[in-house]
Amino acid sequence: MSDKKLKYIERFVDRHGRVRYYFRHGRGERTPLPSAPESQAFKAAYAAALKRVAVKAEKKVRGAPGTFDRLVQEYFESPDYLRLAMQTQMTYASVIERFLIEENVGHRLVREMTRKHVQKIIAKRAATPGAANQLLKKLKVLLHFAIDNGWRTDDPTIRIKKFAEGEFHTWTDGEIERFEATWRIGSRERLAFALFLYSGQRTSDVAKMSWADVSEDGIWVVQRKTKAKLLVPFHPELYAILSASRRREGAILQTAFGKPFSSKGLSNFMGVRIGKAGLPERCVTHGLRKAAARRLAEAGCSANEIAAITGHASLEEVARYTKAAEQKKLARSAMDRLARERPAVPGVGVQPEGLGMGGGGFGKMSPNTPYNVNDLQIGWRPVGDSNPCSQRERLVS
């Protein structure tokens, strides 16, 4: 056996002129080998060292078959998980691993989880509805993966309702105007604001927009979360602001040191500038993405048209904006129709300026006019004439 043909063998000559042999795999520890490669002792020690390397190289198995530990390992190695964006993978792994630790269920059998178990687990997190809903979502993913791979036949999360949780505030037009009045065109703040408002993209995507992504038609975006490639056409306002901005190599938005913003860094930058504009805490950068969708809906865009700009993978979220815009349109139409059918009683008409929208007082009344509730009963029918239940009661009696 020649040492030149052996893997992981290191050969040294010590200060006494004696040749010494060591076994070393990668950057691991050196293991001294006895005698020369031709000896049986060397061959035995070398074979034992190779076996140890093979054992370490074997796939590490997590948990016993059928347990949550094993299910999680197999899910993390599956195409279902690996096709997710890296940021999404990190979020999933964080929620799932925390669940295993906090509930101490890694050794539990997946098939033994019941609906009551899930209800109890979610109920414990009622004080943090966002976290509870995130965990419920990840449990559904895990258990659906288990069903698809024959670990169990039913879904114990079915029909378990999510908690109501707060939403990001959608910026109003007044709040948008206030920010724009504070930060003029040509400032970095206004440029960042316009990219958020007129592209409808997430902070992570706005942060990595570069001048190389700008074409004659608009800005090309490859969304970090969905991997969707979008062309966001220019709004005239965004085009004017980009034209007024200094064009430098690399990212459109850069720090004071000429470096691109990180997602968190851009969020912090905007948070400070929003505060300096005197806007309330509810105004955050993600709310500008929602404001973009709202404005598109109010302009009459369909859910598919809005999604073509924002890149939403599901139309469920986008449909909320179109539904709200349609409700506002229908409500105005309905009230206008009622006003034409039943005009105000002479002398009691309430003008828009009387409601604090350009004038003072209440309607045509002066501040000194005594308030009479009967003055506001304008043409409403008696309850018995408009309520079918009351009509039936009269017929019965």
PyMOL commands that set and color helices and strands:
alter all, ss='L'
color gray80, all
select helices_A, chain A and resi 3-5+40-57+68-76+79-82+86-103+110-112+115-123+129-148+173-182+188-199+203-207+211-213+236-243+263-276+285-298+303-310+315-341+352-355+373-376+383-386+388-396
alter helices_A, ss='H'
color red, helices_A
select strands_A, chain A and resi 9-13+19-23+31-33+218-222+229-233
alter strands_A, ss='S'
color yellow, strands_A
deselect
rebuild
show_as cartoon
